[in-house]
Amino acid sequence: MNYLTTKELSLIEDELRSEQLLAKTFNWCASQCEDEEIRSLLEQLAKTHQLNIADLSQYFNRSQMIQ
């Protein structure tokens, strides 16, 4: 099994925070948008970042990976 170092986990945590900020920003922008096509695009972008959050969060749920 491959183990992640503390530094690697820290970088993943930083990326997780970035993804959360992007998802929230795109959702907020979508809520302010009156154009349906642009709103749909913004919602899709937010969804993509939310999926990235779920993927990155898996690393924090595996405490045995910390070296």
C-alpha positions as CSV (number, residue, x, y, z in Angstrom):
1,M,0.0,0.0,0.0
2,N,1.3,3.5,-0.8
3,Y,1.4,5.9,2.0
4,L,1.0,9.7,1.9
5,T,3.4,11.9,3.8
6,T,2.3,14.7,6.1
7,K,3.3,17.2,3.4
8,E,1.3,15.5,0.7
9,L,-1.8,15.4,3.0
10,S,-1.3,19.1,3.7
11,L,-1.2,19.8,0.0
12,I,-4.4,17.8,-0.5
13,E,-6.0,19.7,2.3
14,D,-5.0,23.0,0.6
15,E,-6.5,21.8,-2.6
16,L,-9.7,20.7,-0.8
17,R,-10.1,24.3,0.6
18,S,-9.6,25.7,-2.9
19,E,-12.2,23.4,-4.4
20,Q,-14.7,24.3,-1.6
21,L,-14.2,28.0,-2.3
22,L,-14.7,27.5,-6.0
23,A,-17.8,25.4,-5.6
24,K,-19.3,28.1,-3.2
25,T,-18.4,30.9,-5.6
26,F,-19.9,29.2,-8.6
27,N,-23.1,28.4,-6.7
28,W,-23.3,32.0,-5.5
29,C,-22.8,33.4,-9.0
30,A,-25.4,31.0,-10.4
31,S,-27.9,32.3,-7.8
32,Q,-27.3,35.8,-9.0
33,C,-27.6,35.1,-12.7
34,E,-30.7,35.8,-14.6
35,D,-29.6,34.1,-17.8
36,E,-30.7,30.5,-17.7
37,E,-28.0,29.2,-19.9
38,I,-25.2,30.9,-18.0
39,R,-26.8,29.8,-14.7
40,S,-26.8,26.2,-15.9
41,L,-23.2,26.4,-16.8
42,L,-22.2,27.9,-13.4
43,E,-24.2,25.2,-11.6
44,Q,-22.4,22.5,-13.6
45,L,-19.0,24.1,-12.8
46,A,-20.0,24.1,-9.1
47,K,-21.1,20.4,-9.3
48,T,-17.7,19.5,-10.9
49,H,-15.9,21.1,-8.0
50,Q,-18.2,19.4,-5.5
51,L,-17.2,16.1,-7.0
52,N,-13.6,17.0,-6.7
53,I,-14.2,17.7,-3.0
54,A,-15.7,14.2,-2.5
55,D,-12.7,12.7,-4.3
56,L,-10.1,14.6,-2.2
57,S,-12.0,13.9,1.0
58,Q,-11.4,10.2,0.6
59,Y,-7.8,10.7,1.5
60,F,-8.7,12.2,4.9
61,N,-11.0,9.2,5.7
62,R,-8.1,6.8,5.4
63,S,-6.0,7.5,8.5
64,Q,-3.8,4.4,7.8
65,M,-2.3,6.3,4.8
66,I,-0.6,8.8,7.0
67,Q,3.1,8.0,7.3
